[in-house]
Amino acid sequence: MGHGLISAISRALRFIRFSHTVFAMPFALGALFVAAQGWPGWRLLGLVLLALVFARTAAMCFNRVVDWEIDQQNPRTIERHTLISKAGAIAMLAGSSAGFVATAAWINPLCFALSPVALAMVFFYSLTKRFTHFSHFFLGLALAVAPVGAWLAVRGRFDIAPLVLGLGVLLWVAGFDMIYATLDESFDRTAGLHSWAVRHGTEGCLRWAQGLHLAMFAIFCAFGWLAGLGTAFWLAMAVVAAALVYEHRTAARRDVRGVNAAFFYANAVVGLAFVTGVFFDRVPLR
């Protein structure tokens, strides 16, 4: 009984690629520490983390459900639907969506009021590849919701700094998703799906990703300036720059395993370096 439960949980986590939660979470936590001007307290930290997990789980389940038949035709994703049933995916979608709205209600009234809007934004991305080459930017917008939401959890209002950070996250995600899209260029063309790789080819896609990441780096620096961040943050930005260089050099080799490794590890380093720099700048150690 216990082994079966552990196996089911493991399959569910693989189904939603839970490890990729590391992408949006650091920027939400960074915004949280800046908005709170230090440690936000265990209650608020726990609620924000819970909201992030629920929102991403709901978004991934929605993506898997609406792409169920498409994923069965793509060699890269053909095994996804074997992990859990479609009914199970729909149940996870409903439960995580309800959990997100309930958690937002515990945070503050504004977050609760905006929670359906946030869900609509993260769900909409999954439909965009059917009609626009700009789907990568919609994915970026879905992840950009995280730092803005974390700021609202503390301040209860919109400000320039989190919007700037959100724009940086949008460009960062769009850039690395363009790199990842090069792996599916042939399948997307055959299936009639839209992507930057389909429109601009692999070479053009990689050049666009480089440009977006240069702009993202400048915007992250602008956030650091707006937030008045200090030495720890700027040292972290040097690590971010190195991770981006590694990612693009690896992508240029066109090696599938290399691109997969760069996609996860380089971007995980970007997020972890960012939140580490903000943490040590904003949270006093005693």
C-alpha positions in Angstrom: 0.0 0.0 0.0 2.7 2.4 1.0 4.9 1.5 -2.0 1.9 2.0 -4.4 1.2 5.5 -2.9 4.8 6.5 -3.2 4.9 5.3 -6.8 1.7 7.2 -7.7 3.1 10.4 -6.1 6.3 9.9 -8.0 4.5 9.5 -11.3 2.4 12.6 -10.6 5.5 14.7 -9.9 7.1 13.5 -13.1 3.9 14.2 -15.0 4.0 17.9 -14.0 7.8 18.1 -14.0 7.8 19.3 -10.5 11.5 20.0 -10.5 10.9 22.8 -12.9 9.2 24.8 -10.1 12.7 26.0 -9.5 12.4 28.4 -12.4 9.6 30.8 -11.2 10.0 30.3 -7.4 13.4 32.2 -6.9 12.0 35.4 -8.6 8.9 35.3 -6.5 11.0 34.9 -3.3 13.3 37.7 -4.4 10.3 40.0 -4.9 9.0 38.8 -1.5 12.2 39.7 0.3 12.5 43.1 -1.4 8.9 44.0 -0.8 9.2 43.0 2.9 12.5 44.8 3.2 13.8 41.6 4.8 12.3 38.5 6.2 8.5 38.3 5.5 7.7 36.0 8.3 7.1 32.2 8.2 3.3 32.5 7.6 3.5 34.7 4.6 6.5 32.8 3.2 4.6 29.5 3.5 1.5 30.9 1.9 3.4 32.3 -1.1 5.3 29.0 -1.6 2.1 27.1 -1.4 0.4 29.4 -3.9 3.3 29.0 -6.3 3.2 25.2 -6.1 -0.6 25.2 -6.6 -0.5 27.6 -9.5 2.3 25.8 -11.4 0.7 22.4 -10.8 -2.6 23.7 -12.2 -0.8 25.2 -15.2 1.1 22.0 -16.0 -2.0 19.9 -15.6 -4.0 22.1 -17.9 -1.2 22.0 -20.4 -1.1 18.2 -20.3 -4.8 17.8 -20.6 -5.3 20.2 -23.6 -2.2 18.7 -25.3 -3.1 15.1 -24.5 -3.4 13.9 -28.1 -0.6 16.1 -29.4 1.8 14.7 -26.8 1.0 11.2 -27.9 2.3 12.0 -31.4 5.5 13.7 -30.4 8.5 11.3 -29.8 9.8 13.7 -27.1 6.6 13.6 -25.1 5.0 10.3 -26.0 5.4 8.8 -22.5 3.7 11.6 -20.6 0.2 10.2 -20.9 1.4 6.8 -19.5 2.3 8.3 -16.1 -1.3 9.0 -15.0 -4.7 8.8 -16.6 -6.4 11.8 -18.2 -9.1 11.7 -15.5 -6.4 11.8 -12.9 -4.8 14.8 -14.6 -8.2 16.6 -14.6 -8.7 15.9 -10.9 -5.2 17.3 -10.2 -6.1 20.4 -12.3 -9.3 21.0 -10.3 -7.7 20.4 -6.9 -4.6 22.5 -7.5 -6.8 25.4 -9.0 -9.0 25.3 -5.9 -6.0 25.2 -3.7 -4.5 28.2 -5.3 -7.6 30.3 -5.0 -8.0 29.3 -1.3 -4.4 30.1 -0.5 -4.7 33.5 -2.2 -7.7 34.2 0.0 -5.6 33.5 3.1 -2.9 36.0 1.9 -5.0 39.1 1.3 -8.2 40.3 -0.4 -6.4 41.7 -3.5 -4.6 38.4 -4.1 -7.9 36.5 -3.7 -9.7 38.9 -6.2 -6.9 38.5 -8.7 -6.4 34.7 -8.4 -8.8 33.8 -11.2 -7.0 36.3 -13.5 -3.7 34.7 -12.6 -5.0 31.2 -13.4 -6.4 32.4 -16.7 -3.0 33.9 -17.6 -1.1 30.7 -16.8 -3.7 28.5 -18.6 -3.8 30.6 -21.7 -0.2 29.9 -22.7 -1.1 26.2 -23.4 -3.5 27.3 -26.2 -1.3 29.8 -27.9 0.9 27.4 -29.9 -2.1 26.6 -31.9 -2.5 30.1 -33.4 0.6 32.2 -32.8 4.4 32.1 -33.0 4.5 34.3 -29.9 3.7 31.4 -27.6 7.1 31.7 -25.9 6.2 35.2 -24.8 2.9 34.0 -23.3 4.8 31.4 -21.3 7.1 34.2 -20.1 4.0 36.2 -19.1 2.7 33.2 -17.2 5.9 32.9 -15.1 6.1 36.7 -14.7 2.9 36.6 -12.7 4.9 35.0 -9.8 7.1 37.9 -8.7 4.3 40.4 -9.1 2.0 38.2 -7.1 4.6 37.8 -4.3 5.0 41.6 -4.2 1.2 42.0 -3.9 1.2 39.5 -1.1 3.4 41.8 1.0 2.4 45.3 -0.1 -1.2 44.8 -1.4 -0.5 47.2 -4.3 1.3 47.4 -7.6 4.7 49.1 -7.9 7.2 49.7 -10.6 9.9 47.4 -9.2 8.0 44.1 -9.4 6.6 45.0 -12.9 10.2 45.6 -14.1 11.3 42.3 -12.6 8.3 40.6 -14.2 9.3 42.0 -17.6 12.8 40.5 -17.0 11.3 37.1 -16.2 9.1 37.3 -19.3 12.1 37.8 -21.6 14.2 35.3 -19.8 11.6 32.6 -20.1 10.8 33.5 -23.7 14.5 33.2 -24.5 15.1 29.8 -23.0 11.8 28.4 -24.3 12.9 29.4 -27.8 16.1 27.4 -27.3 14.0 24.5 -26.1 11.7 24.9 -29.1 14.5 24.1 -31.5 14.2 20.4 -30.3 10.6 20.3 -31.6 11.0 22.3 -34.8 10.5 19.3 -37.2 7.5 17.9 -35.2 5.9 21.3 -34.9 6.1 21.9 -38.7 4.6 18.5 -39.4 1.8 19.0 -36.8 1.0 22.5 -38.0 1.9 24.1 -34.7 3.4 27.5 -34.2 6.7 28.4 -32.6 9.6 30.8 -33.1 11.7 27.9 -34.5 9.0 27.2 -37.1 8.9 30.8 -38.2 12.6 31.7 -38.0 14.4 28.4 -38.1 16.9 27.1 -35.6 19.6 29.7 -36.3 17.2 32.6 -36.1 15.6 31.2 -33.0 19.0 31.0 -31.2 19.8 34.6 -32.2 16.5 35.8 -30.9 17.1 34.0 -27.6 20.5 35.7 -27.3 18.9 39.1 -27.8 16.2 38.4 -25.3 18.6 37.3 -22.7 20.8 40.4 -23.2 17.7 42.5 -22.6 16.7 40.4 -19.6 20.1 40.9 -18.0 19.8 44.7 -18.4 16.3 44.7 -16.9 17.4 42.6 -13.9 20.1 45.2 -13.4 17.5 47.9 -13.6 15.5 46.0 -10.9 18.5 45.9 -8.7 19.0 49.6 -9.1 15.3 50.4 -8.4 15.3 48.2 -5.3 18.5 49.7 -4.0 20.2 46.3 -3.9 23.9 46.0 -2.9 27.0 44.0 -3.4 25.6 40.5 -2.9 23.1 41.1 -5.6 25.6 42.4 -8.1 27.9 39.4 -7.4 24.9 37.2 -8.1 24.4 38.9 -11.4 27.9 38.0 -12.5 26.9 34.3 -11.8 23.7 34.9 -13.8 25.7 36.2 -16.8 28.0 33.2 -16.7 25.1 30.8 -16.6 23.5 32.5 -19.6 26.8 32.3 -21.6 27.1 28.6 -20.8 23.5 28.0 -21.9 23.9 29.7 -25.3 27.3 28.1 -26.0 25.7 24.7 -25.3 22.7 25.4 -27.4 24.9 26.4 -30.3 26.3 22.8 -30.4 22.8 21.5 -31.3 23.2 18.5 -29.1 19.9 17.3 -27.8 21.2 16.0 -24.5 23.3 19.2 -24.1 20.3 21.4 -24.7 18.2 19.5 -22.2 21.0 19.8 -19.6 21.6 23.5 -20.3 17.9 24.2 -20.2 17.5 22.9 -16.7 20.9 23.5 -15.0 21.8 26.9 -16.4 18.3 28.3 -15.8 18.2 26.8 -12.3 21.5 28.6 -11.6 20.1 31.9 -12.9 17.1 31.7 -10.5 19.1 30.4 -7.5 21.8 33.0 -8.0 19.2 35.8 -8.2 17.4 34.8 -5.0 20.6 34.2 -3.1 21.9 37.6 -4.0 18.6 39.3 -2.9 18.5 37.2 0.3 21.9 38.1 1.5 21.4 41.7 0.6 18.0 42.1 2.3 17.7 39.5 5.1 20.0 40.2 8.1 21.8 37.1 9.4 22.0 36.8 13.2 
